[in-house]
Amino acid sequence: GEPLLLTQPQSTNFVEYSEDFTNVFWNKNNTTVSFESVTNPKGELGAYKLIPDNGIGGNRSIGSSFNGISELHTLTVYVKYADYRYFYLRIRNSPAATSVFDFETETITLYGVTISTKFTKLKDGWFRIEAIFDPSLQDDPDLLFISFSMSDLPNTNTFDGDGSKFTYIWGAQFEEKPFATSYISTNGSV
């Protein structure tokens, strides 16, 4: 047969440090990140542990702010189970938009004003989690704060951490598309 050319629209990953969660681009809220020599979805060594601090109550997440957002945007990240059952993708503005992935049942649930969500199961226990958000549904659509967090509870903004349990994370992407494109690696520029 004839050769087949697979194409997809051009896109930009607005996350400036898509694989380095220790960078100051990522705000850490009662959470630390630690590099780990574990095989990532690219087949290379290197991912991060997302570790909620030891403490009672409070939000435990990492995230970043974006200005001038207007169109539908898709947020994706690769995650791998370690200790916490649930993983959260959030737009933390009011009203909240949350997508919660359950590692145990391999299901995903929407809360708030998220448009849609889904996941892709990959090899070596990795999943790519995806959520589509509409900034026009937020009280302040020009300033959005994306975040990633984890918990043993299915839908919460606060929980107790122990400073040692974690979830693996790698390859964050935030793009102005109503769907996810192939992963675009960034390291200090968009």
C-alpha positions as a printed NumPy array, in Angstrom:
array([[  0.   ,   0.   ,   0.   ],
       [  0.62 ,   3.648,  -0.095],
       [  2.514,   5.332,   2.762],
       [  0.269,   6.946,   5.365],
       [  1.132,  10.332,   6.853],
       [ -0.262,  10.947,  10.332],
       [ -0.602,  14.62 ,  11.207],
       [ -1.926,  16.705,  14.064],
       [ -2.313,  20.448,  14.546],
       [  0.661,  22.453,  15.743],
       [  0.517,  23.306,  19.44 ],
       [  2.478,  25.04 ,  22.198],
       [  3.108,  23.734,  25.703],
       [  2.741,  26.783,  27.995],
       [  4.398,  24.943,  30.884],
       [  7.947,  26.338,  30.833],
       [  9.517,  23.427,  32.739],
       [  7.494,  20.387,  31.749],
       [  9.832,  17.799,  33.273],
       [ 11.62 ,  19.72 ,  36.051],
       [  9.184,  20.06 ,  38.931],
       [ 11.947,  21.423,  41.199],
       [ 12.103,  24.647,  39.143],
       [ 10.656,  27.836,  40.687],
       [  8.136,  27.891,  37.823],
       [  6.265,  25.368,  39.988],
       [  4.819,  26.8  ,  43.212],
       [  5.053,  24.224,  45.989],
       [  2.271,  24.364,  48.566],
       [  3.047,  22.087,  51.536],
       [  4.629,  19.714,  49.026],
       [  8.158,  18.809,  48.004],
       [  9.444,  17.182,  44.844],
       [ 12.37 ,  14.81 ,  44.574],
       [ 14.136,  13.503,  41.461],
       [ 13.989,   9.722,  41.109],
       [ 15.875,   7.428,  38.73 ],
       [ 12.742,   5.641,  37.564],
       [ 11.949,   4.971,  33.905],
       [  9.649,   7.71 ,  32.595],
       [  7.136,   7.402,  29.715],
       [  9.863,   8.391,  27.222],
       [ 11.791,   5.273,  28.239],
       [ 14.547,   7.3  ,  29.898],
       [ 15.598,   7.461,  33.531],
       [ 14.149,  10.421,  35.374],
       [ 10.83 ,  11.365,  36.919],
       [  9.785,  13.042,  40.161],
       [  8.222,  12.059,  43.433],
       [  5.446,  14.443,  44.484],
       [  5.549,  14.291,  48.304],
       [  2.947,  16.031,  50.52 ],
       [  4.592,  17.526,  53.622],
       [  4.016,  16.164,  57.09 ],
       [  1.083,  18.083,  58.571],
       [ -2.581,  18.192,  59.458],
       [ -5.098,  19.648,  57.013],
       [ -4.293,  22.189,  54.34 ],
       [ -3.717,  21.999,  50.632],
       [ -0.736,  19.991,  49.393],
       [ -0.038,  20.638,  45.705],
       [  2.269,  22.068,  43.069],
       [  1.091,  24.467,  40.389],
       [  1.628,  27.559,  38.311],
       [ -0.298,  30.68 ,  37.267],
       [ -1.18 ,  31.699,  33.719],
       [ -2.372,  35.122,  32.538],
       [ -4.455,  36.081,  29.511],
       [ -6.104,  32.684,  29.051],
       [ -9.336,  32.803,  27.043],
       [ -9.929,  29.771,  24.819],
       [-10.452,  26.131,  25.788],
       [ -7.248,  24.664,  27.241],
       [ -6.152,  21.108,  27.893],
       [ -3.998,  20.164,  30.869],
       [ -2.16 ,  16.833,  30.82 ],
       [  0.416,  15.11 ,  33.009],
       [  1.918,  11.644,  33.325],
       [  1.503,   9.945,  36.697],
       [  2.404,   6.605,  38.241],
       [  1.016,   5.037,  41.396],
       [  3.201,   4.751,  44.481],
       [  1.269,   5.445,  47.714],
       [ -1.797,   7.618,  47.08 ],
       [ -4.959,   6.25 ,  45.495],
       [ -6.185,   9.508,  43.901],
       [ -4.467,  12.077,  41.693],
       [ -5.944,  15.539,  40.991],
       [ -5.671,  17.952,  38.046],
       [ -7.19 ,  21.294,  39.02 ],
       [ -7.89 ,  24.802,  37.923],
       [ -7.878,  26.342,  41.385],
       [ -9.809,  29.508,  40.504],
       [-13.408,  29.974,  41.542],
       [-15.414,  28.001,  40.731],
       [-13.049,  25.051,  40.982],
       [-12.537,  22.689,  38.064],
       [-11.185,  19.289,  39.082],
       [-10.418,  15.985,  37.417],
       [ -9.69 ,  13.103,  39.817],
       [ -8.003,   9.881,  38.69 ],
       [ -8.441,   6.722,  40.799],
       [ -5.408,   4.425,  40.425],
       [ -7.237,   1.502,  42.066],
       [-10.268,   1.387,  39.762],
       [ -8.575,   3.115,  36.806],
       [-11.451,   5.55 ,  36.481],
       [-11.629,   9.337,  36.303],
       [-14.27 ,  11.702,  37.704],
       [-15.127,  15.343,  37.01 ],
       [-15.941,  17.857,  39.721],
       [-16.846,  21.514,  39.263],
       [-16.684,  23.155,  35.848],
       [-14.303,  20.827,  33.998],
       [-15.476,  20.271,  30.406],
       [-14.176,  16.735,  29.946],
       [-11.495,  14.388,  31.173],
       [ -9.903,  11.111,  30.225],
       [ -6.78 ,   9.043,  30.724],
       [ -4.525,   6.81 ,  28.679],
       [ -2.894,   3.755,  30.208],
       [  0.751,   3.362,  29.207],
       [  3.429,   0.765,  29.928],
       [  5.328,   0.416,  33.221],
       [  2.358,   1.641,  35.279],
       [  2.23 ,   5.17 ,  33.816],
       [ -0.991,   6.994,  32.921],
       [ -1.48 ,  10.216,  30.965],
       [ -4.273,  12.175,  32.63 ],
       [ -6.089,  14.826,  30.574],
       [ -8.627,  17.514,  31.478],
       [-10.171,  20.184,  29.252],
       [-11.055,  23.501,  30.895],
       [-13.055,  26.499,  29.703],
       [-11.594,  29.679,  31.253],
       [-14.828,  31.586,  30.508],
       [-16.491,  29.532,  33.273],
       [-14.113,  30.989,  35.88 ],
       [-14.781,  34.149,  37.885],
       [-11.422,  35.552,  36.713],
       [-10.718,  33.919,  33.335],
       [ -7.64 ,  36.062,  32.66 ],
       [ -5.696,  34.478,  35.544],
       [ -5.74 ,  30.715,  35.977],
       [ -3.797,  28.599,  38.446],
       [ -3.252,  24.969,  37.414],
       [ -2.266,  22.45 ,  40.073],
       [ -1.479,  18.803,  40.696],
       [ -2.069,  17.028,  43.98 ],
       [ -2.862,  13.634,  45.437],
       [ -4.832,  12.14 ,  48.323],
       [ -6.334,   8.992,  49.784],
       [ -9.743,  10.696,  49.517],
       [-11.77 ,  10.951,  46.275],
       [-12.656,  14.665,  46.373],
       [-10.987,  16.977,  48.855],
       [ -9.052,  20.232,  48.943],
       [ -7.291,  19.365,  52.18 ],
       [ -5.797,  16.293,  53.816],
       [ -3.097,  15.154,  56.233],
       [  0.323,  14.33 ,  54.799],
       [  3.144,  12.324,  56.359],
       [  6.177,  13.679,  54.473],
       [  7.137,  10.314,  52.992],
       [  4.258,   8.923,  50.887],
       [  4.288,  10.098,  47.26 ],
       [  3.076,   9.795,  43.657],
       [  5.352,   9.763,  40.583],
       [  4.881,  12.653,  38.143],
       [  6.419,  13.588,  34.786],
       [  5.709,  15.584,  31.615],
       [  3.182,  18.355,  32.313],
       [  1.497,  20.117,  29.399],
       [ -0.982,  23.022,  29.193],
       [ -2.066,  23.965,  25.685],
       [ -4.67 ,  26.127,  23.977],
       [ -6.566,  23.278,  22.376],
       [ -9.864,  21.502,  23.138],
       [ -7.921,  18.208,  23.083],
       [ -4.469,  16.916,  23.971],
       [ -1.75 ,  16.738,  21.362],
       [  1.43 ,  14.67 ,  21.581],
       [  3.653,  15.587,  24.486],
       [  5.904,  18.644,  23.92 ],
       [  8.968,  18.802,  26.184],
       [ 10.03 ,  22.249,  27.477],
       [ 12.998,  23.452,  29.489],
       [ 12.795,  27.166,  30.177],
       [ 10.933,  28.42 ,  27.134],
       [  7.582,  28.039,  25.424]])
